[in-house]
Amino acid sequence: MLDAGILSDDEPVELLAGELVIVNPPGPAVVRGRAEDYADHHPTGADTLLAVEIARTSQDVDRAKAGIYAGALVPVYWLLDLAARRLEVRTAPAADGQYASTTLLGPRDAAELPGTGARVAVARLLG
C-alpha cells in the first residue's frame, strides 16, 4: 500500500489480523539491552520487557492486540483502561496467541515493572 501510494509512511494505521485500524502514533517500547543493540534490526517480542496500550475508547482493538503480542512472545502486556479505571496485566504468553494469566488491578493496587522489581501505583498510571 505504501509502494502504491495508497498510504503514506506517517499514516496513523496498524494492520491487525488483516484489517487496517486507525490508531494513535506509537510510543517507545520497553526492551532489553541498549538502543545500539537494535541499530540494524527491530527488537523481537522476546526482546520486549513490557508492551503497554492506553485505551480511552479503543479497548476492543487493544484487547485484540493482546493476541498478537502473546503470539510474538511479549512476556508482559498491560492494557491501561482509562474508562474502567483499571490496569489489565497479561503474562505467560504462548505461541498460540493467548496469555495464560490476566490480572485486573484497580486504583488502590500496584503493578510490578518487569525486569526491575519495582512497583508502580495504578492510581499514578491513571492520572
C-alpha positions as a Markdown table, in Angstrom:
| # | Residue | x | y | z |
|---|---|---|---|---|
| 1 | Met | 0.0 | 0.0 | 0.0 |
| 2 | Leu | 2.9 | 2.3 | 0.7 |
| 3 | Asp | 4.5 | 1.4 | -2.7 |
| 4 | Ala | 1.2 | 2.0 | -4.5 |
| 5 | Gly | 0.8 | 5.4 | -2.8 |
| 6 | Ile | -2.4 | 4.4 | -1.0 |
| 7 | Leu | -0.9 | 5.1 | 2.4 |
| 8 | Ser | 2.0 | 7.3 | 3.5 |
| 9 | Asp | 4.7 | 6.4 | 6.0 |
| 10 | Asp | 3.1 | 8.6 | 8.6 |
| 11 | Glu | -0.4 | 7.3 | 8.2 |
| 12 | Pro | -1.9 | 6.6 | 11.7 |
| 13 | Val | -3.0 | 3.0 | 10.9 |
| 14 | Glu | -2.0 | -0.5 | 12.0 |
| 15 | Leu | -2.6 | -3.8 | 10.3 |
| 16 | Leu | -4.3 | -6.1 | 12.9 |
| 17 | Ala | -5.2 | -9.6 | 11.7 |
| 18 | Gly | -5.6 | -8.4 | 8.1 |
| 19 | Glu | -7.6 | -5.3 | 9.0 |
| 20 | Leu | -6.5 | -1.7 | 8.8 |
| 21 | Val | -7.3 | 0.1 | 12.1 |
| 22 | Ile | -6.8 | 3.8 | 12.7 |
| 23 | Val | -4.6 | 4.3 | 15.8 |
| 24 | Asn | -2.6 | 6.9 | 17.7 |
| 25 | Pro | 1.1 | 7.1 | 16.9 |
| 26 | Pro | 3.1 | 4.5 | 18.7 |
| 27 | Gly | 5.3 | 5.4 | 21.6 |
| 28 | Pro | 8.7 | 3.9 | 22.5 |
| 29 | Ala | 8.8 | 0.2 | 23.6 |
| 30 | Val | 10.5 | -1.1 | 26.7 |
| 31 | Val | 13.1 | -3.6 | 25.6 |
| 32 | Arg | 16.2 | -5.4 | 26.9 |
| 33 | Gly | 19.6 | -4.0 | 26.1 |
| 34 | Arg | 20.7 | -0.7 | 24.7 |
| 35 | Ala | 19.5 | 1.3 | 21.7 |
| 36 | Glu | 22.7 | 0.4 | 19.9 |
| 37 | Asp | 21.7 | -3.3 | 20.1 |
| 38 | Tyr | 18.9 | -2.6 | 17.7 |
| 39 | Ala | 20.8 | -0.3 | 15.2 |
| 40 | Asp | 20.4 | -2.9 | 12.4 |
| 41 | His | 17.1 | -4.6 | 13.4 |
| 42 | His | 13.9 | -4.1 | 15.3 |
| 43 | Pro | 13.5 | -5.8 | 18.7 |
| 44 | Thr | 11.5 | -9.0 | 18.7 |
| 45 | Gly | 8.7 | -9.9 | 21.0 |
| 46 | Ala | 11.2 | -11.8 | 23.2 |
| 47 | Asp | 13.4 | -8.7 | 23.4 |
| 48 | Thr | 10.5 | -6.7 | 24.8 |
| 49 | Leu | 10.0 | -6.4 | 28.6 |
| 50 | Leu | 6.7 | -4.7 | 28.5 |
| 51 | Ala | 4.1 | -3.7 | 25.9 |
| 52 | Val | 1.6 | -1.1 | 27.0 |
| 53 | Glu | -1.6 | 0.1 | 25.4 |
| 54 | Ile | -3.5 | 3.1 | 26.8 |
| 55 | Ala | -7.2 | 2.9 | 26.0 |
| 56 | Arg | -9.9 | 5.6 | 26.4 |
| 57 | Thr | -12.2 | 4.2 | 23.7 |
| 58 | Ser | -10.0 | 1.6 | 21.9 |
| 59 | Gln | -10.4 | -1.3 | 24.4 |
| 60 | Asp | -11.7 | -3.8 | 21.9 |
| 61 | Val | -8.8 | -3.1 | 19.4 |
| 62 | Asp | -6.3 | -3.2 | 22.2 |
| 63 | Arg | -7.6 | -6.4 | 23.6 |
| 64 | Ala | -7.2 | -7.9 | 20.1 |
| 65 | Lys | -3.6 | -6.8 | 20.1 |
| 66 | Ala | -3.1 | -8.9 | 23.2 |
| 67 | Gly | -3.2 | -12.0 | 21.0 |
| 68 | Ile | -0.7 | -10.5 | 18.6 |
| 69 | Tyr | 1.7 | -9.7 | 21.5 |
| 70 | Ala | 1.2 | -13.2 | 23.0 |
| 71 | Gly | 1.9 | -14.8 | 19.7 |
| 72 | Ala | 5.2 | -12.7 | 19.4 |
| 73 | Leu | 6.0 | -13.9 | 23.0 |
| 74 | Val | 6.0 | -10.5 | 24.6 |
| 75 | Pro | 6.3 | -11.5 | 28.2 |
| 76 | Val | 4.1 | -8.8 | 29.8 |
| 77 | Tyr | 1.2 | -6.8 | 28.2 |
| 78 | Trp | -0.5 | -4.0 | 30.0 |
| 79 | Leu | -3.8 | -2.5 | 28.9 |
| 80 | Leu | -4.5 | 0.7 | 30.9 |
| 81 | Asp | -8.2 | 1.1 | 30.6 |
| 82 | Leu | -8.9 | 4.7 | 31.4 |
| 83 | Ala | -12.7 | 4.4 | 31.1 |
| 84 | Ala | -12.9 | 1.4 | 33.6 |
| 85 | Arg | -10.1 | 2.9 | 35.7 |
| 86 | Arg | -8.1 | -0.3 | 35.8 |
| 87 | Leu | -4.9 | -2.0 | 34.6 |
| 88 | Glu | -5.2 | -5.3 | 32.8 |
| 89 | Val | -1.9 | -7.2 | 33.2 |
| 90 | Arg | -1.4 | -10.2 | 31.0 |
| 91 | Thr | 1.6 | -12.6 | 31.5 |
| 92 | Ala | 2.8 | -16.0 | 30.4 |
| 93 | Pro | 2.4 | -15.7 | 26.6 |
| 94 | Ala | 2.1 | -18.7 | 24.3 |
| 95 | Ala | 2.7 | -19.0 | 20.6 |
| 96 | Asp | -1.0 | -19.8 | 20.1 |
| 97 | Gly | -1.7 | -16.1 | 20.8 |
| 98 | Gln | -3.0 | -16.4 | 24.3 |
| 99 | Tyr | -1.8 | -15.2 | 27.7 |
| 100 | Ala | -2.1 | -17.8 | 30.4 |
| 101 | Ser | -2.7 | -15.2 | 33.1 |
| 102 | Thr | -4.7 | -12.0 | 33.2 |
| 103 | Thr | -4.9 | -9.9 | 36.4 |
| 104 | Leu | -7.2 | -6.9 | 36.8 |
| 105 | Leu | -5.7 | -4.1 | 39.0 |
| 106 | Gly | -7.7 | -1.1 | 40.4 |
| 107 | Pro | -6.5 | 2.3 | 41.5 |
| 108 | Arg | -5.6 | 1.0 | 45.0 |
| 109 | Asp | -3.3 | -1.7 | 43.6 |
| 110 | Ala | 0.3 | -1.6 | 42.4 |
| 111 | Ala | 1.8 | -3.3 | 39.4 |
| 112 | Glu | 5.3 | -4.7 | 39.1 |
| 113 | Leu | 7.5 | -3.1 | 36.5 |
| 114 | Pro | 9.0 | -6.1 | 34.6 |
| 115 | Gly | 12.8 | -6.5 | 34.9 |
| 116 | Thr | 13.1 | -4.0 | 37.8 |
| 117 | Gly | 11.4 | -5.5 | 40.8 |
| 118 | Ala | 9.9 | -2.0 | 41.4 |
| 119 | Arg | 6.2 | -1.4 | 41.7 |
| 120 | Val | 4.1 | 1.5 | 40.4 |
| 121 | Ala | 0.7 | 2.5 | 41.8 |
| 122 | Val | -2.1 | 2.0 | 39.3 |
| 123 | Ala | -3.6 | 5.3 | 40.5 |
| 124 | Arg | -0.5 | 7.1 | 39.3 |
| 125 | Leu | -0.8 | 5.5 | 35.9 |
| 126 | Leu | -4.5 | 6.5 | 35.7 |
| 127 | Gly | -3.5 | 10.1 | 36.4 |
